[in-house]
Amino acid sequence: MGFGSIWHWLIVLAIVLVVFGAKKLRNVGADLGAAVKGFKDAMAEESKSSEADGQKPASIEQGRVIEGQATHENDKPKV
């Protein structure tokens, strides 16, 4: 019986339902959905305000390529 077995997951689901109850799990799902919706709304507001200020949206900035070499402080030559 491995972690990919359907029986394993059915038993885990049954134990979770017994411990938490179906109503509590439904409430957790609704709260999570509301949080995701609030996050999306906040991101949309920020995008609209940055466009109104004349700034480029963050999605356009992601395509920029910066050439150069990344170095760590310990990699710098000592003088």
Secondary structure, DSSP 8 states (H G I E B T S, - for coil): --TT-HHHHHHHHHHHHHHH-HHHHHHHHHHHHHHHHHHHHHHHHHHHHHHHTT---HHHHTT----S----GGGS---
